[in-house]
Amino acid sequence: MQGGMSIVFDGSREDYFPDLMSWAQENGASCDSFTVADFGPEGYGLRATRDIKAEELFLWIPRKMQMTVESAQNSVLGPLYGQDRILQAMGNVTLALHLLCERANPASSWLPYIHSLPQEYDTPLYYQQEDVQLLLGTQAVQDVLSQYKNTARQYAYFYKLVQTHPAASKLPLKDSFTFDDYRWAVSSVMTRQNQIPTEDGSRVTLALIPLWDMCNHTNGLITTGYNLEDDRCECVALQDYKENEQIYIFYGTRSNAEFVIHNGFFFQDNAHDRVKIKLGVSKSERLYAMKAEVLARAGIPASCIFALHCSEPPISAQLLAFLRVFCMTEEELKDYLLGDRVINKIFTLGNSEFPVSWDNEIKLWTFLETRAALLLKTYKTTSEEDQSMLEKPDLSLHSRLAIQLRLAEKQILEKASASGRAKRLHFQKKQEEGALLPRYEESDIALLENTDSDAKLPIILRKLEEVEEGQEIPMEEHSPFLNGEKAFWFKLAFEEKKRDTTERTGSSKKLEKKKKQLK
């Protein structure tokens, strides 16, 4: 019944880019190394106007240009924020309403930025029903439906709140606030929000960062940080860029499901792609208590969502540990619960070099092979059929995204099933040959940490912050935006975190300390 967006700006988005650059320059941002340009299928991005060297600081955006939860509190939205628990608990929702209020304010200092935002997006909130139907049977469809459901539910809540709450009486939304308005604001925030430190540096807050958010994604490392001393977001070049080349940043280790749902694009060469898989020990199983106890000692829940990866091996150390415990016999479980060396043995659960038994390895890889094959049967089309559909020239962008995501899921499951089969055959051969099991020695503890292989990390020492977002930890029902940020925390004072080196320095001492605590 509603008539679309309540406010539509004249002209095209491109018409407002010169104003965006001028506004940025006036407010102390760096603007001499790039310009905004159209890159065809990738959309708008930043184009280098000179040669830029790798690791060169080429972009900085002062806090006063950024729209944050703090700036929302100091705006016309402040009185309502102070009295509404939803806004206080959900920074992304606060930013969405902040964006709408500023868009309706002709005197807003952020208008040059708001004018430059897309009029609509390619997130699933803009899909037609036939596009969503292409995702039926996929692992991602539930997140797509939850995103739409939660957005609609929030809109209904805030529509009523804006009309009835005394603290909302001066909001510009009171006269006109449509679902299309909210869908646009949610998508603007979801595709752009990031975490930055608060002004005093004591905690993090959500922010929209003009100009910097025009950068498109490629593989690489995080090259953006926050300089508290100068109070600005800073970005160094990911690689060497020649004049007129597009400047990219790395959004983080996101799956294609996350890219499609939260950012509205599919990244073809995604080295971090993965498929969620929910696994758990049945509470009705006779050995449930024993399995749950072994898992708890390893820091793993008895039921949670893991991930199958597109790379080899398809499972992480944590999933390997879970599957080993999942497939243990009663005698094997006792071996990990009783005795003097049980603490030491827990550390080997996620280490691929120390099987529980040949029979246990055969069981777990058979399970993985079978589970992946069963998941593949839930799809209504084959990989070959998907590839044929993608060759159709008249396919809509949203349908293309849905089919690309569906195909990528299948390819990961196919690889996981094939990997499970190869491993099963390998360990069956070991068993038939009567090969001796590798024995774990006390001196091997240091070796578990002094390697680049994730599969050899003692999982009990892995910090929660090192786990990919939503991956391999118990997942509750998400808030409506489903973690829409570009998947990283800004580093204070622009200190690059090198996980693979610094996190593991001195790890043998940490391990000995942890063992003492456990004992």
C-alpha positions in Angstrom: 0.0 0.0 0.0 3.0 2.3 0.5 4.4 4.4 -2.3 8.1 3.4 -2.2 10.8 5.7 -0.9 9.6 8.9 0.9 12.6 10.9 -0.3 14.2 10.6 -3.8 17.1 12.8 -4.8 17.2 14.4 -8.3 19.8 13.2 -10.8 22.0 10.2 -10.8 24.3 9.0 -8.0 27.3 9.9 -10.2 26.2 13.5 -10.2 26.9 13.8 -6.5 30.5 12.4 -6.5 32.2 15.8 -7.1 30.3 17.2 -4.0 31.4 14.2 -2.0 35.1 14.8 -2.9 34.8 18.5 -2.1 33.1 17.9 1.2 35.8 15.3 2.1 38.6 17.7 1.3 37.0 20.5 3.3 36.8 18.2 6.3 40.4 17.1 6.3 40.2 13.8 4.4 42.8 12.7 1.9 41.6 13.2 -1.7 44.7 13.7 -3.8 45.4 10.0 -4.6 42.1 8.8 -6.1 38.8 9.6 -7.6 35.4 7.8 -7.7 34.9 5.8 -10.9 32.6 3.3 -12.5 34.1 -0.2 -12.9 31.3 -1.8 -14.8 30.1 -5.1 -13.2 31.9 -4.2 -9.9 30.1 -1.0 -9.7 31.6 2.2 -8.4 35.0 2.1 -6.7 38.2 4.2 -6.2 40.6 4.8 -9.1 44.2 5.8 -8.4 45.1 9.3 -9.8 48.8 8.6 -9.3 51.1 5.6 -8.7 50.7 4.3 -5.2 53.2 2.0 -3.5 52.2 -1.0 -1.4 51.7 -0.1 2.3 51.7 3.6 1.5 49.1 5.6 3.5 46.9 7.0 0.8 43.5 7.4 2.5 42.3 8.9 5.9 38.9 9.9 7.0 38.5 12.1 10.2 35.9 11.1 12.8 33.7 14.2 12.2 32.9 12.8 8.7 31.8 9.4 10.0 28.3 8.6 11.0 28.5 6.6 14.3 26.3 5.4 17.1 27.8 8.3 19.1 26.8 10.9 16.5 23.3 9.4 16.5 23.0 9.9 20.3 24.0 13.6 19.8 21.4 14.1 17.0 17.6 14.5 16.8 17.5 10.7 17.4 19.1 11.1 20.9 16.0 11.4 23.0 14.5 8.3 21.6 17.8 6.4 21.8 18.0 7.3 25.5 14.6 5.6 26.1 14.5 2.6 23.7 16.3 -0.6 24.6 16.3 -1.9 21.1 18.3 1.1 19.8 20.7 0.9 22.8 21.3 -2.8 22.2 21.6 -2.8 18.4 24.0 -0.2 17.0 23.2 -1.3 13.4 19.5 -0.4 13.8 20.5 2.9 15.4 22.7 3.7 12.4 19.9 2.9 10.0 17.5 5.3 11.7 20.2 7.9 12.1 20.8 7.7 8.3 17.1 8.2 7.6 16.8 11.2 10.0 19.8 12.9 8.4 18.6 12.1 4.9 15.4 14.0 5.7 17.3 17.0 7.1 18.1 19.6 4.4 20.8 21.1 6.7 22.5 17.8 7.6 26.3 18.0 7.4 26.3 14.4 6.0 24.1 15.2 3.0 27.1 15.0 0.5 27.7 11.5 1.7 24.0 10.4 1.8 23.5 11.8 -1.8 26.4 9.5 -3.0 24.8 6.3 -1.6 23.0 3.9 -4.0 19.2 4.4 -4.3 18.8 0.6 -4.0 20.9 -2.5 -3.3 21.5 -6.1 -4.4 21.1 -7.6 -1.0 18.4 -10.3 -0.6 16.1 -7.6 0.9 15.6 -6.5 -2.8 15.1 -10.0 -4.2 11.9 -11.0 -5.9 10.2 -14.2 -4.7 11.5 -16.2 -7.7 15.1 -15.2 -6.8 14.7 -16.5 -3.3 13.1 -19.7 -4.6 16.4 -20.4 -6.4 18.0 -20.7 -3.0 15.6 -23.2 -1.6 17.5 -26.3 -0.3 20.7 -24.3 0.2 22.5 -23.8 3.5 22.2 -20.0 3.1 18.4 -19.8 2.5 17.5 -19.7 6.2 19.8 -16.7 6.8 18.2 -14.9 3.8 14.7 -15.5 5.2 15.7 -14.5 8.7 17.2 -11.3 7.4 14.0 -10.3 5.6 11.8 -11.4 8.5 13.8 -9.5 11.1 13.9 -6.4 9.0 10.1 -6.5 8.5 9.6 -7.1 12.2 11.8 -4.2 13.1 10.1 -1.9 10.7 6.7 -2.7 12.2 8.1 -2.0 15.7 9.7 1.4 14.8 6.8 2.5 12.7 4.6 2.2 15.7 7.2 3.7 18.0 7.8 6.7 15.8 4.0 7.4 15.8 3.4 6.9 19.5 6.5 7.6 21.6 6.7 11.2 23.0 10.5 11.2 22.5 9.9 10.6 18.8 7.7 13.6 18.3 10.4 15.8 16.6 11.7 13.0 14.3 11.3 13.7 10.6 10.2 10.1 10.2 7.0 10.8 11.9 5.4 12.2 8.7 6.8 9.6 6.3 8.5 6.3 7.1 8.0 3.5 4.6 9.2 -0.1 4.5 11.3 0.9 1.4 12.9 3.6 3.4 13.9 1.2 6.2 15.0 -1.5 3.7 17.3 1.1 2.0 18.7 2.2 5.3 19.3 -1.3 6.6 21.1 -2.3 3.3 23.2 0.9 3.4 24.3 0.1 6.9 24.7 -3.7 6.3 26.9 -3.2 3.3 29.1 -0.5 4.9 29.2 -0.6 8.7 32.4 -1.1 10.5 33.7 -1.0 14.1 35.9 1.8 15.3 37.0 2.9 18.7 34.9 5.4 20.6 36.4 8.8 21.1 38.0 7.9 24.4 39.2 4.6 23.0 37.6 2.6 25.8 35.4 0.4 23.6 34.2 0.0 20.0 31.2 1.5 18.2 29.7 1.1 14.8 30.4 3.6 12.0 29.7 4.5 8.4 33.0 5.8 6.8 32.4 8.0 3.7 34.7 7.5 0.7 36.6 4.6 2.2 33.4 2.5 1.9 33.6 3.0 -1.9 36.5 0.5 -2.0 35.7 -2.9 -3.6 37.0 -6.2 -2.2 39.8 -8.5 -3.3 41.9 -11.2 -1.6 44.7 -10.0 0.7 45.1 -8.7 4.2 43.4 -6.1 6.4 45.1 -2.8 5.6 42.8 -0.4 7.5 43.2 0.8 11.0 42.2 3.6 13.4 44.7 6.2 14.5 43.5 7.4 17.9 46.1 10.1 18.2 44.8 11.9 15.0 41.3 10.5 15.5 40.9 9.2 12.0 40.4 6.0 10.0 43.6 5.2 8.0 44.1 2.9 5.0 47.4 1.8 3.4 47.6 0.3 -0.1 47.2 -3.4 -0.3 49.6 -3.6 -3.2 51.3 -1.4 -5.8 48.8 0.5 -7.9 49.5 2.3 -11.1 47.7 5.5 -12.1 44.1 4.7 -13.3 44.0 1.2 -11.7 41.2 0.4 -9.2 42.2 0.5 -5.5 40.9 -2.5 -3.6 40.8 -3.4 0.1 40.2 -6.8 1.8 36.9 -7.1 3.6 38.0 -10.1 5.7 37.7 -13.9 5.6 34.1 -14.0 4.6 32.2 -16.8 2.9 30.3 -16.1 -0.4 27.1 -16.6 1.6 28.1 -13.7 3.8 29.1 -11.6 0.7 25.8 -12.3 -1.1 23.6 -11.8 2.0 25.3 -8.8 3.6 27.1 -7.1 0.7 25.1 -8.0 -2.4 27.9 -9.5 -4.5 29.5 -12.9 -5.2 33.3 -13.1 -5.1 34.4 -15.7 -7.7 38.0 -16.4 -6.4 37.1 -16.6 -2.7 39.8 -18.5 -0.9 37.8 -18.3 2.3 34.5 -19.7 1.1 32.8 -22.3 3.3 29.4 -23.9 4.0 27.8 -24.1 7.4 27.1 -27.5 8.8 25.2 -28.1 12.0 26.4 -31.1 14.0 25.6 -32.3 17.5 25.7 -35.4 19.8 22.2 -36.6 20.4 21.1 -36.3 24.0 19.3 -39.6 23.7 22.6 -41.4 22.8 23.8 -43.8 25.5 27.3 -42.3 25.5 26.1 -38.6 25.4 27.4 -37.7 28.9 30.9 -39.1 28.2 31.2 -37.5 24.8 29.9 -34.1 26.1 32.5 -34.2 28.9 35.4 -34.9 26.5 34.2 -32.2 24.2 33.9 -29.7 27.1 37.4 -30.4 28.2 38.5 -29.5 24.6 36.4 -26.4 24.7 33.9 -27.6 22.2 30.1 -27.6 22.6 28.2 -30.8 22.2 26.1 -29.2 19.5 27.1 -26.2 17.3 27.5 -25.0 13.7 30.8 -25.8 12.0 32.0 -25.1 8.5 33.2 -27.1 5.5 35.9 -25.2 3.7 36.6 -24.9 0.0 40.3 -25.5 0.7 42.1 -28.7 1.7 41.7 -30.0 4.3 37.9 -29.2 4.3 37.7 -29.3 8.1 39.4 -27.3 10.8 41.1 -28.6 13.9 38.0 -28.0 15.9 35.7 -29.9 13.6 38.3 -32.8 13.4 38.3 -32.9 17.2 34.5 -32.9 17.3 34.2 -35.7 14.8 36.8 -37.8 16.6 34.8 -37.6 19.8 31.5 -38.1 18.0 32.8 -41.4 16.6 34.5 -42.7 19.8 33.7 -46.0 21.4 33.1 -46.3 25.1 36.6 -47.6 25.7 38.1 -44.8 23.7 36.1 -42.2 25.6 37.3 -43.7 28.9 40.8 -43.4 27.6 40.3 -39.6 27.3 38.5 -39.2 30.6 40.5 -41.3 33.0 44.2 -41.7 33.8 47.3 -39.5 34.3 47.8 -38.3 30.8 44.2 -37.4 29.8 44.9 -33.7 29.8 47.8 -34.2 27.4 45.6 -36.4 25.2 42.9 -33.8 24.9 45.5 -31.6 23.2 45.9 -34.1 20.4 42.2 -34.3 19.4 42.5 -31.6 16.8 45.9 -32.8 15.5 45.7 -34.7 12.3 49.0 -36.5 13.1 47.6 -38.3 16.1 44.6 -40.5 15.3 42.5 -41.9 18.2 42.5 -45.2 16.4 42.5 -46.4 12.7 38.9 -47.4 13.2 37.9 -44.0 14.6 39.5 -42.2 11.6 37.7 -44.5 9.2 34.4 -43.8 11.0 34.8 -40.0 11.1 35.8 -39.7 7.4 33.0 -42.1 6.4 30.6 -39.8 8.3 31.9 -36.7 6.6 31.7 -38.4 3.2 28.2 -39.5 3.8 26.9 -36.3 5.4 28.2 -34.2 2.5 26.7 -36.6 0.0 23.3 -36.4 1.8 23.4 -32.6 1.8 24.1 -32.6 -1.9 20.9 -34.6 -2.4 18.8 -31.8 -0.9 19.4 -29.5 -3.9 16.9 -29.6 -6.7 19.5 -29.1 -9.4 22.9 -30.5 -10.2 26.1 -28.5 -10.5 26.0 -29.0 -14.3 22.5 -27.7 -14.5 23.5 -24.6 -12.5 26.4 -23.9 -14.8 24.1 -24.2 -17.8 21.7 -21.7 -16.2 24.5 -19.2 -15.6 25.3 -19.2 -19.3 21.9 -17.7 -20.1 22.4 -14.0 -21.2 18.9 -12.9 -20.0 19.4 -14.0 -16.3 18.7 -11.2 -13.8 21.5 -10.1 -11.5 19.7 -11.3 -8.4 19.0 -14.7 -10.0 22.6 -14.9 -11.1 23.8 -14.3 -7.5 21.5 -16.9 -6.1 22.6 -19.5 -8.6 26.3 -18.7 -8.1 25.9 -19.1 -4.4 24.0 -22.4 -4.8 26.6 -23.7 -7.1 29.5 -22.7 -4.8 27.8 -24.6 -1.9 27.6 -27.7 -4.0 31.2 -27.5 -5.1 32.4 -27.3 -1.5 30.2 -30.2 -0.5 31.4 -32.2 -3.5 35.0 -31.5 -2.5 34.3 -32.4 1.2 32.7 -35.7 0.1 35.6 -36.6 -2.2 38.1 -35.7 0.5 36.2 -37.8 3.1 36.3 -40.8 0.7 40.1 -40.4 0.0 40.8 -40.2 3.7 38.6 -43.2 4.5 40.4 -45.3 1.9 43.8 -44.1 3.2 43.1 -45.1 6.8 41.4 -48.4 5.7 44.7 -49.2 4.0 46.6 -48.3 7.1 44.4 -50.6 9.1 44.7 -53.5 6.7 48.5 -53.1 6.7 48.5 -53.3 10.5 50.4 -50.0 10.6 51.3 -48.7 14.1 49.4 -45.7 15.4 51.7 -42.6 15.8 52.3 -42.2 19.6 52.0 -38.9 21.3 54.9 -37.9 23.5 55.1 -35.1 26.0 57.8 -33.4 23.9 55.4 -33.1 21.0 53.4 -30.3 22.7 55.7 -27.6 21.5 55.5 -29.0 18.0 51.7 -28.6 18.0 52.1 -24.8 18.1 55.3 -24.3 16.1 53.6 -25.0 12.7 51.6 -23.1 10.2 49.0 -25.8 9.9 45.7 -24.9 11.6 45.0 -28.7 11.9 47.9 -29.0 14.4 46.8 -26.2 16.8 45.8 -27.3 20.2 42.2 -26.2 19.9 41.8 -25.6 23.6 44.1 -22.5 23.3 42.3 -21.0 20.3 40.8 -17.6 21.3 37.2 -16.9 20.5 38.4 -13.8 18.5 40.3 -16.1 16.2 37.2 -18.1 15.2 35.6 -16.9 12.0 32.4 -15.0 12.7 29.5 -17.4 13.3 31.8 -20.3 12.4 32.4 -23.2 14.6 30.9 -21.7 17.8 27.3 -22.2 19.0 25.2 -19.9 16.9 22.1 -18.3 18.4 19.4 -16.6 16.3 21.1 -13.5 14.8 20.1 -10.0 15.0 18.5 -8.7 11.8 21.7 -7.6 10.0 23.5 -10.9 10.7 26.8 -9.3 11.4 26.8 -7.0 8.3 30.2 -5.4 9.0 33.1 -6.0 6.6 34.3 -8.6 9.2 37.1 -6.9 11.0 37.9 -4.9 14.1 39.8 -1.7 13.6 43.2 -1.9 15.2 44.0 0.9 17.6 46.9 3.2 16.6 47.1 1.3 13.3 49.1 -1.7 14.6 48.8 -4.6 12.1 48.0 -7.8 13.9 49.9 -10.7 12.4 48.0 -13.7 13.7 50.1 -16.5 12.3 53.3 -15.2 14.0 52.6 -13.1 17.1 49.7 -15.2 18.3 51.9 -18.2 18.4 55.0 -16.7 19.9 55.8 -18.1 23.3 52.9 -20.5 22.9 54.7 -23.4 24.6 54.7 -21.4 27.8 51.0 -20.6 27.4 50.3 -24.3 26.8 52.2 -25.3 30.0 50.3 -22.7 32.0 47.0 -23.9 30.6 47.8 -27.5 31.4 48.5 -26.5 35.0 45.2 -24.7 35.2 43.3 -27.7 33.8 45.0 -30.1 36.2 
